[in-house]
């Protein structure tokens, strides 16, 4: 195995340890019995690797080895390295409270973000208002029917 392959294998093992599912979708945080918060993040990863044989005569000696088909184990000195850059940006939090799921952005950049956050609450209020209004109308119509039959 070429030395650069060893560097790649070792680097990939370390990257696998760094980045797992819990990096993107974080572990749930239980605030109390009814509330759980789950962080959601964006992960950016940069990976660079390089290496080569060094020495003034390395190219000439390497060409001679290839022409003579000598054993590849007699390599010249090799230098190589790898570098990894990892960026973790929080995007939002998923809040579960009393069975109600909300997505809370980490940053609210504009009014539209805030409106989207409030939309489920507004719809719940409208739904409750409509149900109570319908029940009230039904109640009034029932009492009106009862009063009209009594007058007969």
DSSP file (Angstrom, degrees, kcal/mol; ACC not computed):
  #  RESIDUE AA STRUCTURE BP1 BP2  ACC     N-H-->O    O-->H-N    N-H-->O    O-->H-N    TCO  KAPPA ALPHA  PHI   PSI    X-CA   Y-CA   Z-CA
    1    1 A X              0   0    0      0, 0.0     2,-0.1     0, 0.0     5,-0.0   0.000 360.0 360.0 360.0 136.3    0.0    0.0    0.0
    2    2 A X    >>  -     0   0    0      1,-0.1     4,-1.3     4,-0.0     3,-1.0  -0.431 360.0-118.1 -71.8 146.4    1.3    3.4   -0.9
    3    3 A X  H 3> S+     0   0    0      1,-0.3     4,-1.9     2,-0.2     5,-0.1   0.821 113.7  59.5 -56.8 -32.3    1.9    5.8    2.0
    4    4 A X  H 3> S+     0   0    0      1,-0.2     4,-2.3     2,-0.2    -1,-0.3   0.860 101.4  54.9 -66.4 -32.9   -0.7    8.3    0.7
    5    5 A X  H <> S+     0   0    0     -3,-1.0     4,-2.6     2,-0.2    -1,-0.2   0.876 105.6  52.5 -66.1 -37.1   -3.3    5.5    1.0
    6    6 A X  H  X S+     0   0    0     -4,-1.3     4,-2.4     2,-0.2     5,-0.2   0.907 109.5  49.1 -62.5 -41.5   -2.3    5.1    4.6
    7    7 A X  H  X S+     0   0    0     -4,-1.9     4,-2.4     2,-0.2    -2,-0.2   0.920 111.8  48.8 -64.2 -43.6   -2.8    8.8    5.2
    8    8 A X  H  X S+     0   0    0     -4,-2.3     4,-2.7     2,-0.2     5,-0.2   0.937 111.9  48.5 -62.0 -47.6   -6.2    8.8    3.5
    9    9 A X  H  X S+     0   0    0     -4,-2.6     4,-1.9     1,-0.2    -2,-0.2   0.924 113.5  46.1 -60.5 -45.7   -7.4    5.7    5.5
   10   10 A X  H  X S+     0   0    0     -4,-2.4     4,-1.7     1,-0.2    -1,-0.2   0.903 114.0  49.2 -64.2 -40.7   -6.3    7.2    8.8
   11   11 A X  H  X S+     0   0    0     -4,-2.4     4,-2.3    -5,-0.2    -2,-0.2   0.916 109.3  51.3 -65.8 -43.1   -7.9   10.6    8.0
   12   12 A X  H  X S+     0   0    0     -4,-2.7     4,-2.2     1,-0.2    -1,-0.2   0.871 107.8  53.0 -64.1 -36.6  -11.2    9.1    6.9
   13   13 A X  H  X S+     0   0    0     -4,-1.9     4,-1.4    -5,-0.2    -1,-0.2   0.910 110.5  47.4 -63.4 -41.9  -11.4    7.1   10.2
   14   14 A X  H  X S+     0   0    0     -4,-1.7     4,-1.6     1,-0.2    -2,-0.2   0.881 110.7  51.6 -67.6 -37.6  -10.9   10.3   12.2
   15   15 A X  H  X S+     0   0    0     -4,-2.3     4,-2.8     1,-0.2    -2,-0.2   0.901 105.8  55.3 -65.5 -40.4  -13.5   12.2   10.1
   16   16 A X  H  < S+     0   0    0     -4,-2.2    -1,-0.2     1,-0.2    -2,-0.2   0.857 107.5  50.3 -60.3 -34.9  -16.0    9.4   10.7
   17   17 A X  H  < S+     0   0    0     -4,-1.4    -1,-0.2    -5,-0.2    -2,-0.2   0.863 113.4  46.1 -70.1 -35.2  -15.5    9.9   14.4
   18   18 A X  H  < S+     0   0    0     -4,-1.6     2,-0.7     1,-0.2    -2,-0.2   0.940 112.8  47.2 -72.0 -48.8  -16.0   13.7   14.1
   19   19 A X     <  +     0   0    0     -4,-2.8     2,-0.2    -5,-0.1    -1,-0.2  -0.856  68.8 139.2-106.5 113.4  -19.1   13.7   11.9
   20   20 A X    >>  -     0   0    0     -2,-0.7     3,-1.8    -3,-0.1     4,-0.9  -0.777  68.3 -81.8-135.4-175.5  -22.1   11.5   12.8
   21   21 A X  H 3> S+     0   0    0      1,-0.3     4,-2.3    -2,-0.2     3,-0.5   0.853 124.6  61.7 -59.4 -36.1  -25.8   11.8   12.9
   22   22 A X  H 34 S+     0   0    0      1,-0.2     5,-0.3     2,-0.2    -1,-0.3   0.630  96.2  61.6 -69.4 -11.6  -25.7   13.5   16.3
   23   23 A X  H <4 S+     0   0    0     -3,-1.8    -1,-0.2     3,-0.1     3,-0.2   0.889 114.8  30.7 -77.5 -40.2  -23.7   16.3   14.7
   24   24 A X  H  < S+     0   0    0     -4,-0.9    17,-2.8    -3,-0.5     2,-0.8   0.957 133.6  29.5 -82.4 -57.9  -26.5   17.3   12.2
   25   25 A X  B  < S-A   40   0A   0     -4,-2.3    -1,-0.3    15,-0.2    15,-0.2  -0.912  95.7-142.5-103.1 107.0  -29.5   16.4   14.3
   26   26 A X        -     0   0    0     13,-2.8     2,-0.2    -2,-0.8    -3,-0.1  -0.053  24.9 -83.0 -68.8 168.6  -28.4   16.9   17.9
   27   27 A X        -     0   0    0     -5,-0.3    12,-0.4     1,-0.1    -1,-0.1  -0.491  56.0 -99.6 -69.4 139.0  -29.3   14.8   20.9
   28   28 A X        -     0   0    0     -2,-0.2     2,-0.6    10,-0.1    10,-0.2  -0.322  29.7-147.6 -62.9 140.9  -32.7   15.7   22.4
   29   29 A X  E     -B   37   0A   0      8,-3.0     8,-2.7    -3,-0.1     2,-0.8  -0.958   6.6-148.6-111.3 117.6  -32.6   17.9   25.4
   30   30 A X  E     +B   36   0A   0     -2,-0.6     6,-0.2     6,-0.2     3,-0.1  -0.774  17.5 178.6 -90.7 107.9  -35.5   17.2   27.9
   31   31 A X        -     0   0    0      4,-1.5     2,-0.2    -2,-0.8    -1,-0.2   0.929  68.4 -29.1 -75.3 -47.2  -36.3   20.5   29.6
   32   32 A X  S    S-     0   0    0      3,-1.2     3,-0.3     0, 0.0    -1,-0.2  -0.804  84.5 -69.7-150.2-167.1  -39.1   19.1   31.7
   33   33 A X  S    S+     0   0    0     -2,-0.2     3,-0.0     1,-0.2    -2,-0.0   0.783 131.5  34.4 -64.6 -26.1  -41.7   16.2   31.4
   34   34 A X  S    S+     0   0    0      1,-0.1    64,-2.0    64,-0.1     2,-0.5   0.555 108.9  68.1-107.1 -10.5  -43.6   18.0   28.6
   35   35 A X  E     + C   0  97A   0     -3,-0.3    -4,-1.5    62,-0.2    -3,-1.2  -0.946  48.2 172.9-125.0 130.0  -40.9   19.9   26.7
   36   36 A X  E     -BC  30  96A   0     60,-2.4    60,-3.0    -2,-0.5     2,-0.4  -0.996  12.4-160.2-131.1 137.6  -38.1   18.5   24.5
   37   37 A X  E     -BC  29  95A   0     -8,-2.7    -8,-3.0    -2,-0.4     2,-0.5  -0.972   3.9-170.1-121.0 131.7  -35.7   20.5   22.3
   38   38 A X  E     - C   0  94A   0     56,-2.6    56,-3.1    -2,-0.4     2,-0.2  -0.976  16.2-141.0-122.0 117.6  -33.7   19.0   19.4
   39   39 A X  E     - C   0  93A   0     -2,-0.5   -13,-2.8   -12,-0.4     2,-0.4  -0.539  11.4-160.3 -78.6 143.7  -31.0   21.1   17.7
   40   40 A X  E     +AC  25  92A   0     52,-2.8    51,-2.6   -15,-0.2    52,-1.7  -0.992  16.0 177.1-124.1 129.0  -30.6   21.0   13.9
   41   41 A X  E     - C   0  90A   0    -17,-2.8     2,-0.4    -2,-0.4    49,-0.2  -0.852  28.8-125.8-130.7 162.9  -27.3   22.1   12.4
   42   42 A X  E     - C   0  89A   0     47,-2.9    47,-2.7    -2,-0.3     2,-0.5  -0.927  24.7-154.7-107.0 134.8  -25.6   22.4    9.0
   43   43 A X  E     - C   0  88A   0     -2,-0.4     2,-0.4    45,-0.2    45,-0.2  -0.945   8.4-170.7-114.7 126.4  -22.2   20.7    8.7
   44   44 A X  E     - C   0  87A   0     43,-2.9    43,-3.1    -2,-0.5     2,-0.4  -0.954   8.0-169.8-114.0 135.3  -19.6   21.8    6.2
   45   45 A X  E     - C   0  86A   0     -2,-0.4     2,-0.4    41,-0.2    41,-0.2  -0.985   9.8-172.7-132.2 129.6  -16.5   19.7    5.7
   46   46 A X  E     - C   0  85A   0     39,-2.9    39,-2.7    -2,-0.4     2,-0.4  -0.973   8.4-175.7-119.5 136.9  -13.3   20.5    3.8
   47   47 A X  E     + C   0  84A   0     -2,-0.4     2,-0.4    37,-0.2    37,-0.2  -0.995   5.2 174.7-137.1 128.6  -10.6   17.8    3.2
   48   48 A X  E     + C   0  83A   0     35,-2.5    35,-2.7    -2,-0.4     2,-0.3  -0.995   1.4 177.1-135.0 141.9   -7.2   18.2    1.6
   49   49 A X  E     + C   0  82A   0     -2,-0.4     2,-0.3    33,-0.2    33,-0.2  -0.995   6.8 161.4-141.8 146.3   -4.4   15.7    1.3
   50   50 A X  E     + C   0  81A   0     31,-2.4    31,-2.6    -2,-0.3     2,-0.3  -0.992   3.2 141.1-160.1 160.3   -1.1   15.8   -0.4
   51   51 A X  E     + C   0  80A   0     -2,-0.3     2,-0.3    29,-0.3    29,-0.3  -0.970   8.8 169.0 176.6 173.9    2.3   14.2   -0.5
   52   52 A X  E     - C   0  79A   0     27,-2.5    27,-2.5    -2,-0.3     2,-0.2  -0.947  41.8 -74.9 173.9 169.6    5.1   13.0   -2.6
   53   53 A X  E     - C   0  78A   0     -2,-0.3     2,-0.3    25,-0.2    25,-0.2  -0.568  48.5-157.9 -80.9 148.4    8.6   11.7   -2.8
   54   54 A X        +     0   0    0     23,-1.9    23,-0.3    -2,-0.2     2,-0.1  -0.826  36.9  89.2-128.4 166.9   11.3   14.3   -2.1
   55   55 A X  S >  S-     0   0    0     -2,-0.3     3,-0.9     1,-0.1     4,-0.4  -0.308  75.0 -93.3 122.1 153.1   14.9   14.7   -2.9
   56   56 A X  T 3  S+     0   0    0      1,-0.2     3,-0.3    -2,-0.1     4,-0.2   0.859 123.9  36.7 -66.2 -35.3   16.8   16.2   -5.8
   57   57 A X  T 3> S+     0   0    0      1,-0.2     4,-2.9     2,-0.1     5,-0.3   0.281  84.2 107.2-101.7  10.9   17.3   13.0   -7.6
   58   58 A X  H <> S+     0   0    0     -3,-0.9     4,-2.5     1,-0.2     5,-0.2   0.900  81.0  46.6 -59.6 -44.2   13.9   11.4   -6.8
   59   59 A X  H  > S+     0   0    0     -4,-0.4     4,-2.2    -3,-0.3    -1,-0.2   0.906 114.8  46.3 -66.5 -41.1   12.4   11.9  -10.3
   60   60 A X  H  > S+     0   0    0     -4,-0.2     4,-1.9     2,-0.2    -2,-0.2   0.933 115.7  45.4 -67.0 -45.2   15.5   10.6  -12.0
   61   61 A X  H  X S+     0   0    0     -4,-2.9     4,-2.2     2,-0.2    -2,-0.2   0.873 111.8  52.8 -65.9 -37.4   15.8    7.5   -9.7
   62   62 A X  H  X S+     0   0    0     -4,-2.5     4,-2.2    -5,-0.3    -1,-0.2   0.922 108.5  49.7 -65.1 -43.2   12.0    6.9  -10.0
   63   63 A X  H  X S+     0   0    0     -4,-2.2     4,-2.3     1,-0.2    -1,-0.2   0.885 110.3  51.2 -62.7 -38.0   12.2    6.8  -13.8
   64   64 A X  H  X S+     0   0    0     -4,-1.9     4,-2.4     2,-0.2    -1,-0.2   0.894 109.3  50.6 -66.2 -39.1   15.2    4.4  -13.6
   65   65 A X  H  X>S+     0   0    0     -4,-2.2     5,-1.9     2,-0.2     4,-0.9   0.896 110.4  49.3 -64.7 -39.9   13.2    2.1  -11.3
   66   66 A X  H  <5S+     0   0    0     -4,-2.2     3,-0.4     2,-0.2    -2,-0.2   0.924 113.0  46.8 -66.2 -43.7   10.2    2.1  -13.6
   67   67 A X  H  <5S+     0   0    0     -4,-2.3    -2,-0.2     1,-0.2    -1,-0.2   0.901 118.7  40.3 -65.4 -40.1   12.4    1.3  -16.6
   68   68 A X  H  <5S-     0   0    0     -4,-2.4    -1,-0.2    -5,-0.2    -2,-0.2   0.510 103.8-132.4 -86.4  -4.9   14.3   -1.4  -14.8
   69   69 A X  T  <5 +     0   0    0     -4,-0.9    -3,-0.2    -3,-0.4    -4,-0.1   0.901  42.8 173.6  53.8  45.5   11.1   -2.7  -13.1
   70   70 A X      < -     0   0    0     -5,-1.9    -1,-0.1     1,-0.2     2,-0.0  -0.302  43.7 -69.4 -77.7 168.4   12.7   -2.8   -9.8
   71   71 A X    >   -     0   0    0      1,-0.2     3,-1.2     2,-0.1    -1,-0.2  -0.325  35.8-141.9 -61.1 132.3   10.9   -3.6   -6.6
   72   72 A X  T 3  S+     0   0    0      1,-0.2     3,-0.2    -3,-0.1    -1,-0.2   0.591  93.3  77.8 -74.4  -8.6    8.5   -0.8   -5.6
   73   73 A X  T 3  S+     0   0    0      1,-0.2     2,-1.4     2,-0.1    -1,-0.2   0.719  77.1  75.5 -71.9 -19.5    9.4   -1.4   -1.9
   74   74 A X  S <  S+     0   0    0     -3,-1.2    -1,-0.2    -9,-0.0    -2,-0.1  -0.339  74.5 158.9 -86.6  55.7   12.7    0.5   -2.5
   75   75 A X        -     0   0    0     -2,-1.4     2,-0.1    -3,-0.2     3,-0.1  -0.270  41.3-112.9 -76.9 164.4   10.9    3.8   -2.5
   76   76 A X        -     0   0    0      1,-0.2    -1,-0.1   -18,-0.1   -21,-0.1  -0.451  56.6 -61.9 -88.3 168.7   12.4    7.2   -1.9
   77   77 A X        -     0   0    0    -23,-0.3   -23,-1.9    -2,-0.1     2,-0.4  -0.228  57.9-152.6 -54.4 138.2   11.6    9.2    1.2
   78   78 A X  E     -C   53   0A   0    -25,-0.2     2,-0.4    -3,-0.1   -25,-0.2  -0.933  13.2-171.6-119.1 137.2    7.9   10.2    1.2
   79   79 A X  E     +C   52   0A   0    -27,-2.5   -27,-2.5    -2,-0.4     2,-0.3  -0.995  19.5 151.1-126.9 134.3    6.4   13.2    2.8
   80   80 A X  E     -C   51   0A   0     -2,-0.4     2,-0.3   -29,-0.3   -29,-0.3  -0.991  15.6-179.5-157.2 161.3    2.6   13.7    3.1
   81   81 A X  E     -C   50   0A   0    -31,-2.6   -31,-2.4    -2,-0.3     2,-0.3  -0.978  12.0-149.4-156.7 165.1   -0.1   15.3    5.2
   82   82 A X  E     -C   49   0A   0     -2,-0.3     2,-0.4   -33,-0.2   -33,-0.2  -0.985   9.3-167.3-138.7 149.5   -3.8   15.7    5.5
   83   83 A X  E     -C   48   0A   0    -35,-2.7   -35,-2.5    -2,-0.3     2,-0.4  -0.998   1.7-164.2-139.5 143.5   -5.9   18.5    6.8
   84   84 A X  E     -C   47   0A   0     -2,-0.4     2,-0.4   -37,-0.2   -37,-0.2  -0.989   1.5-165.3-128.9 134.8   -9.6   18.7    7.7
   85   85 A X  E     -C   46   0A   0    -39,-2.7   -39,-2.9    -2,-0.4     2,-0.5  -0.983   8.7-169.0-118.8 132.1  -11.8   21.8    8.3
   86   86 A X  E     -C   45   0A   0     -2,-0.4     2,-0.5   -41,-0.2   -41,-0.2  -0.979   4.5-169.6-125.8 127.3  -15.2   21.4    9.9
   87   87 A X  E     -C   44   0A   0    -43,-3.1   -43,-2.9    -2,-0.5     2,-0.5  -0.970   1.9-169.1-117.5 128.2  -17.8   24.1   10.1
   88   88 A X  E     -C   43   0A   0     -2,-0.5     2,-0.5   -45,-0.2   -45,-0.2  -0.965   6.0-178.1-119.9 117.8  -20.9   23.7   12.3
   89   89 A X  E     -C   42   0A   0    -47,-2.7   -47,-2.9    -2,-0.5     2,-0.3  -0.960  24.8-131.4-119.2 119.6  -23.7   26.2   11.9
   90   90 A X  E     +C   41   0A   0     -2,-0.5   -49,-0.3   -49,-0.2     3,-0.1  -0.532  28.1 174.4 -69.0 130.0  -26.9   26.0   14.0
   91   91 A X  E     -     0   0A   0    -51,-2.6    15,-3.0     1,-0.4    16,-0.5   0.843  53.5 -33.2-100.5 -50.2  -30.0   26.3   11.8
   92   92 A X  E     -CD  40 105A   0    -52,-1.7   -52,-2.8    13,-0.3     2,-0.4  -0.937  47.5-118.0-160.7 177.6  -32.9   25.7   14.0
   93   93 A X  E     -CD  39 104A   0     11,-2.6    11,-3.4    -2,-0.3     2,-0.7  -0.998  17.0-142.3-131.0 136.1  -34.4   24.0   17.0
   94   94 A X  E     -CD  38 103A   0    -56,-3.1   -56,-2.6    -2,-0.4     2,-0.5  -0.889  21.2-164.6 -97.5 119.4  -37.3   21.6   17.0
   95   95 A X  E     -CD  37 102A   0      7,-3.1     7,-2.7    -2,-0.7     2,-0.6  -0.922   8.2-169.0-110.2 124.4  -39.4   22.1   20.1
   96   96 A X  E     +CD  36 101A   0    -60,-3.0   -60,-2.4    -2,-0.5     2,-0.4  -0.955  14.9 169.0-112.8 114.5  -41.9   19.5   21.2
   97   97 A X  E >   -CD  35 100A   0      3,-2.7     3,-2.1    -2,-0.6   -62,-0.2  -0.968  69.4 -21.7-133.8 116.8  -44.2   20.8   23.9
   98   98 A X  T 3  S-     0   0    0    -64,-2.0    -1,-0.1    -2,-0.4     3,-0.1   0.847 126.8 -51.8  54.4  38.3  -47.3   19.0   25.1
   99   99 A X  T 3  S+     0   0    0    -65,-0.4     2,-0.5     1,-0.3    -1,-0.3   0.399 113.0 122.6  81.8  -3.6  -47.5   17.1   21.7
  100  100 A X  E <   -D   97   0A   0     -3,-2.1    -3,-2.7     2,-0.0     2,-0.5  -0.829  50.4-153.1 -94.4 123.0  -47.2   20.4   19.8
  101  101 A X  E     +D   96   0A   0     -2,-0.5     2,-0.4    -5,-0.2    -5,-0.2  -0.843  17.4 175.1-102.3 128.7  -44.2   20.5   17.4
  102  102 A X  E     -D   95   0A   0     -7,-2.7    -7,-3.1    -2,-0.5     2,-0.6  -0.979  24.7-142.7-130.7 145.0  -42.6   23.8   16.5
  103  103 A X  E     -D   94   0A   0     -2,-0.4     2,-0.6    -9,-0.2    -9,-0.2  -0.940  18.3-166.8-106.6 117.6  -39.5   24.7   14.4
  104  104 A X  E     -D   93   0A   0    -11,-3.4   -11,-2.6    -2,-0.6    -2,-0.0  -0.912  16.7-134.1-107.0 114.9  -37.7   27.7   15.9
  105  105 A X  E     -D   92   0A   0     -2,-0.6   -13,-0.3   -13,-0.2     3,-0.1  -0.356   8.7-134.9 -66.9 146.8  -35.1   29.2   13.6
  106  106 A X  S    S+     0   0    0    -15,-3.0     2,-0.4     1,-0.2   -14,-0.2   0.840  95.8  28.7 -68.4 -32.5  -31.7   30.0   15.2
  107  107 A X        -     0   0    0    -16,-0.5     2,-0.8   -17,-0.0    -1,-0.2  -0.997  68.3-156.0-130.1 130.3  -31.8   33.3   13.4
  108  108 A X        +     0   0    0     -2,-0.4     3,-0.0     1,-0.1    -4,-0.0  -0.884  19.3 171.8-105.8 103.3  -34.8   35.3   12.4
  109  109 A X        +     0   0    0     -2,-0.8     2,-0.3     1,-0.1    -1,-0.1   0.715  59.3  11.3 -86.0 -22.0  -33.6   37.5    9.6
  110  110 A X  S  > S-     0   0    0      1,-0.1     4,-1.2     0, 0.0     3,-0.5  -0.910  79.4 -96.4-150.0 174.9  -36.9   38.9    8.5
  111  111 A X  H  > S+     0   0    0     -2,-0.3     4,-2.6     1,-0.2     5,-0.2   0.829 116.2  64.1 -65.2 -33.3  -40.6   39.3    9.3
  112  112 A X  H  > S+     0   0    0      1,-0.2     4,-2.4     2,-0.2    -1,-0.2   0.875  99.5  53.2 -61.5 -37.3  -41.5   36.3    7.1
  113  113 A X  H  > S+     0   0    0     -3,-0.5     4,-1.7     2,-0.2    -1,-0.2   0.923 110.6  46.6 -62.1 -43.6  -39.6   34.0    9.4
  114  114 A X  H  X S+     0   0    0     -4,-1.2     4,-1.9     2,-0.2    -2,-0.2   0.894 111.8  51.0 -66.9 -39.9  -41.5   35.3   12.4
  115  115 A X  H  X S+     0   0    0     -4,-2.6     4,-1.5     1,-0.2    -1,-0.2   0.902 108.8  50.9 -64.0 -40.9  -44.8   35.0   10.6
  116  116 A X  H  X S+     0   0    0     -4,-2.4     4,-0.5     1,-0.2    -1,-0.2   0.857 109.9  51.3 -64.8 -33.7  -44.0   31.4    9.6
  117  117 A X  H  < S+     0   0    0     -4,-1.7     4,-0.3     1,-0.2     3,-0.3   0.872 114.7  42.2 -69.1 -37.2  -43.2   30.7   13.3
  118  118 A X  H  X S+     0   0    0     -4,-1.9     4,-2.3     1,-0.2     3,-0.5   0.652  91.1  89.1 -84.1 -15.8  -46.5   32.1   14.5
  119  119 A X  H  X S+     0   0    0     -4,-1.5     4,-2.6     1,-0.2     5,-0.2   0.872  84.6  51.2 -55.4 -45.8  -48.7   30.6   11.7
  120  120 A X  H  X S+     0   0    0     -4,-0.5     4,-2.1    -3,-0.3    -1,-0.2   0.891 111.9  48.4 -60.8 -36.9  -49.5   27.3   13.6
  121  121 A X  H  > S+     0   0    0     -3,-0.5     4,-2.4    -4,-0.3    -1,-0.2   0.910 111.4  49.5 -67.3 -41.8  -50.6   29.2   16.7
  122  122 A X  H  X S+     0   0    0     -4,-2.3     4,-2.6     1,-0.2    -2,-0.2   0.924 111.4  49.1 -63.1 -43.7  -52.8   31.6   14.6
  123  123 A X  H  X S+     0   0    0     -4,-2.6     4,-2.5     1,-0.2    -1,-0.2   0.890 110.3  51.0 -64.4 -39.0  -54.4   28.6   12.8
  124  124 A X  H  X S+     0   0    0     -4,-2.1     4,-2.3    -5,-0.2    -1,-0.2   0.907 111.0  48.6 -63.4 -41.3  -55.0   26.9   16.2
  125  125 A X  H  X S+     0   0    0     -4,-2.4     4,-2.7     2,-0.2    -2,-0.2   0.916 112.1  48.6 -64.7 -42.8  -56.7   30.0   17.5
  126  126 A X  H  X S+     0   0    0     -4,-2.6     4,-2.8     2,-0.2    -2,-0.2   0.913 110.9  50.6 -62.5 -42.3  -58.8   30.3   14.4
  127  127 A X  H  X S+     0   0    0     -4,-2.5     4,-2.4     2,-0.2    -2,-0.2   0.924 112.6  46.1 -62.1 -44.5  -59.8   26.7   14.6
  128  128 A X  H  X S+     0   0    0     -4,-2.3     4,-2.6     2,-0.2     5,-0.2   0.918 112.7  50.6 -63.1 -44.1  -60.8   27.1   18.3
  129  129 A X  H  X S+     0   0    0     -4,-2.7     4,-2.4     1,-0.2    -2,-0.2   0.910 111.4  48.1 -60.4 -43.9  -62.7   30.3   17.5
  130  130 A X  H  X S+     0   0    0     -4,-2.8     4,-2.6     2,-0.2     5,-0.2   0.919 112.1  48.9 -65.2 -43.7  -64.6   28.7   14.6
  131  131 A X  H  X S+     0   0    0     -4,-2.4     4,-2.5     1,-0.2    -2,-0.2   0.925 113.4  46.2 -62.8 -44.0  -65.6   25.6   16.8
  132  132 A X  H  X S+     0   0    0     -4,-2.6     4,-2.2     2,-0.2    -1,-0.2   0.886 112.7  50.9 -66.2 -38.1  -66.8   27.8   19.6
  133  133 A X  H  X S+     0   0    0     -4,-2.4     4,-2.4    -5,-0.2    -2,-0.2   0.912 111.5  47.1 -64.2 -43.5  -68.7   30.1   17.2
  134  134 A X  H  X S+     0   0    0     -4,-2.6     4,-2.7     2,-0.2    -2,-0.2   0.915 112.8  49.2 -64.8 -43.4  -70.4   27.0   15.6
  135  135 A X  H  X S+     0   0    0     -4,-2.5     4,-2.3    -5,-0.2    -2,-0.2   0.889 111.2  50.4 -62.8 -38.6  -71.3   25.6   19.0
  136  136 A X  H  X S+     0   0    0     -4,-2.2     4,-2.5     2,-0.2    -2,-0.2   0.917 111.2  47.9 -65.4 -43.8  -72.7   29.0   20.1
  137  137 A X  H  X S+     0   0    0     -4,-2.4     4,-2.7     2,-0.2     5,-0.2   0.917 112.5  49.2 -62.7 -43.9  -74.8   29.2   17.0
  138  138 A X  H  X S+     0   0    0     -4,-2.7     4,-2.1     1,-0.2    -2,-0.2   0.908 111.3  50.1 -61.4 -41.6  -76.1   25.6   17.5
  139  139 A X  H  X S+     0   0    0     -4,-2.3     4,-2.3     2,-0.2    -2,-0.2   0.920 112.5  46.2 -63.1 -45.1  -76.9   26.4   21.1
  140  140 A X  H  X S+     0   0    0     -4,-2.5     4,-2.4     1,-0.2    -2,-0.2   0.900 112.4  49.7 -66.4 -41.4  -78.8   29.6   20.2
  141  141 A X  H  X S+     0   0    0     -4,-2.7     4,-2.0     1,-0.2    -1,-0.2   0.869 110.9  50.8 -66.6 -34.3  -80.7   27.9   17.4
  142  142 A X  H  X S+     0   0    0     -4,-2.1     4,-2.2    -5,-0.2    -2,-0.2   0.917 111.9  46.1 -67.6 -43.4  -81.6   25.0   19.7
  143  143 A X  H  X S+     0   0    0     -4,-2.3     4,-2.1     1,-0.2    -2,-0.2   0.868 111.4  52.9 -68.8 -34.3  -82.9   27.5   22.4
  144  144 A X  H  X S+     0   0    0     -4,-2.4     4,-2.2     2,-0.2    -1,-0.2   0.896 109.7  48.3 -65.9 -39.7  -84.8   29.4   19.8
  145  145 A X  H  X S+     0   0    0     -4,-2.0     4,-2.0     2,-0.2    -2,-0.2   0.910 111.4  50.4 -65.0 -42.0  -86.5   26.2   18.6
  146  146 A X  H  X S+     0   0    0     -4,-2.2     4,-1.4     1,-0.2    -2,-0.2   0.889 112.2  47.1 -63.8 -39.3  -87.4   25.3   22.1
  147  147 A X  H  X S+     0   0    0     -4,-2.1     4,-1.4     1,-0.2    -1,-0.2   0.876 110.8  51.7 -69.2 -38.5  -88.9   28.7   22.8
  148  148 A X  H  X S+     0   0    0     -4,-2.2     4,-0.6     1,-0.2    -2,-0.2   0.853 109.9  48.7 -69.7 -33.4  -90.9   28.7   19.5
  149  149 A X  H  < S+     0   0    0     -4,-2.0     3,-0.4     1,-0.2    -1,-0.2   0.815 108.2  55.3 -74.5 -29.6  -92.4   25.3   20.3
  150  150 A X  H  < S+     0   0    0     -4,-1.4    -2,-0.2     1,-0.2    -1,-0.2   0.850 103.4  54.9 -69.1 -33.4  -93.3   26.5   23.8
  151  151 A X  H  <        0   0    0     -4,-1.4    -1,-0.2     1,-0.3    -2,-0.2   0.709 360.0 360.0 -73.5 -19.5  -95.2   29.4   22.4
  152  152 A X     <        0   0    0     -4,-0.6    -1,-0.3    -3,-0.4    -2,-0.2   0.502 360.0 360.0 -71.5 360.0  -97.4   27.1   20.3
